[in-house]
């Protein structure tokens, strides 16, 4: 799994690490049972502090998405499937609302992008 960050983003690096894993789960490139790369490896690859990566992993643990095993690995839990299901349900609800208002696909996607930009600041 590739974990990425944007050093120019105002979002804290630990939050970006956690968001990168969540995005992999939502996109299906990571699944329950998968191991996350070691925090030490991620820190070295991204050129950030080890504790920053660990804070990101701890966020995922607190959300129930990752099980941290000291000295072993961070493993994605079965709860990760729930994240993917929630995203799919939210997308379906949004699509229904957009169709109900008569919005075109382009208008709906533009509205979603605008909301994304507002919330991700």
C-alpha positions as CSV (number, residue, x, y, z in Angstrom):
1,X,0.0,0.0,0.0
2,X,1.3,3.4,-1.0
3,X,0.9,6.1,1.7
4,X,1.2,9.6,0.5
5,X,1.2,13.1,1.9
6,X,1.2,16.7,0.6
7,X,3.8,18.7,2.5
8,X,2.2,21.9,1.2
9,X,-1.2,21.0,2.6
10,X,-2.4,22.8,5.8
11,X,-3.8,19.4,7.0
12,X,-1.5,17.9,9.7
13,X,0.8,15.2,8.4
14,X,-0.5,12.5,10.8
15,X,-4.0,13.3,9.5
16,X,-2.8,12.9,5.9
17,X,-1.2,9.5,6.8
18,X,-4.5,8.3,8.2
19,X,-6.5,9.8,5.3
20,X,-4.3,8.0,2.8
21,X,-5.0,4.7,4.4
22,X,-8.8,5.4,4.6
23,X,-8.7,6.3,0.9
24,X,-7.0,3.0,0.1
25,X,-9.7,1.2,2.1
26,X,-12.5,3.1,0.4
27,X,-11.0,2.6,-3.0
28,X,-10.5,-1.1,-2.5
29,X,-6.7,-1.1,-2.8
30,X,-6.5,-2.2,0.8
31,X,-8.7,-4.8,2.6
32,X,-9.2,-6.4,6.0
33,X,-6.2,-8.5,6.9
34,X,-3.7,-6.4,4.9
35,X,-0.7,-5.2,6.8
36,X,0.2,-1.5,6.7
37,X,3.9,-0.7,6.0
38,X,5.9,-0.3,9.1
39,X,5.8,3.2,10.6
40,X,9.6,3.4,10.4
41,X,9.5,2.5,6.7
42,X,6.7,5.1,6.0
43,X,8.6,7.8,7.9
44,X,11.8,7.1,6.1
45,X,10.1,7.0,2.7
46,X,8.1,10.2,3.2
47,X,10.9,12.0,5.1
48,X,8.7,12.7,8.1
49,X,9.0,11.9,11.8
50,X,8.3,8.4,13.0
51,X,6.0,9.7,15.7
52,X,3.9,11.5,13.1
53,X,3.3,8.3,11.3
54,X,2.5,6.5,14.6
55,X,-0.1,9.3,15.4
56,X,-1.7,8.6,12.0
57,X,-1.8,4.9,12.7
58,X,-3.2,5.6,16.2
59,X,-6.0,7.6,14.7
60,X,-6.9,4.6,12.6
61,X,-6.7,2.3,15.6
62,X,-9.0,4.7,17.6
63,X,-11.5,4.5,14.7
64,X,-11.3,0.7,14.8
65,X,-9.9,0.4,11.3
66,X,-6.5,-0.9,12.3
67,X,-5.2,-3.2,15.0
68,X,-1.7,-2.2,16.2
69,X,0.5,-5.1,17.3
70,X,3.6,-3.9,19.1
71,X,6.7,-5.0,17.4
72,X,4.8,-6.7,14.7
73,X,2.6,-4.8,12.4
74,X,-0.5,-2.7,11.9
75,X,-3.2,-4.9,10.4
76,X,-6.5,-3.7,8.8
77,X,-9.5,-5.0,10.8
78,X,-12.8,-6.2,9.5
79,X,-14.3,-2.9,10.5
80,X,-12.7,-1.5,7.3
81,X,-15.4,-3.1,5.2
82,X,-17.9,-1.0,7.2
83,X,-16.1,2.1,6.0
84,X,-16.4,1.1,2.4
85,X,-20.1,0.2,2.9
86,X,-20.8,3.6,4.5
87,X,-19.1,5.4,1.7
88,X,-21.1,3.4,-0.9
89,X,-24.4,4.2,1.0
90,X,-23.5,7.9,1.3
91,X,-22.8,8.0,-2.4
92,X,-26.0,6.3,-3.3
93,X,-28.0,8.7,-1.0
94,X,-26.2,11.7,-2.7
95,X,-27.0,10.3,-6.2
96,X,-30.6,9.8,-5.2
97,X,-30.9,13.4,-3.9
98,X,-29.2,14.8,-7.0
99,X,-31.6,12.9,-9.3
100,X,-34.5,14.1,-7.2
101,X,-33.5,17.7,-7.7
102,X,-33.1,17.2,-11.4
103,X,-29.4,17.9,-11.4
104,X,-27.3,16.5,-14.3
105,X,-24.4,14.2,-13.6
106,X,-22.0,17.1,-14.2
107,X,-23.9,19.4,-11.8
108,X,-23.9,16.7,-9.1
109,X,-20.2,16.0,-9.5
110,X,-19.4,19.7,-9.4
111,X,-21.5,20.0,-6.1
112,X,-19.6,17.0,-4.6
113,X,-16.2,18.5,-5.6
114,X,-17.2,21.9,-4.1
115,X,-18.2,20.2,-0.9
116,X,-15.0,18.1,-0.9
117,X,-12.9,21.3,-1.2
118,X,-14.7,23.0,1.5
119,X,-14.5,20.1,4.0
120,X,-10.9,19.2,3.2
121,X,-9.5,22.6,4.1
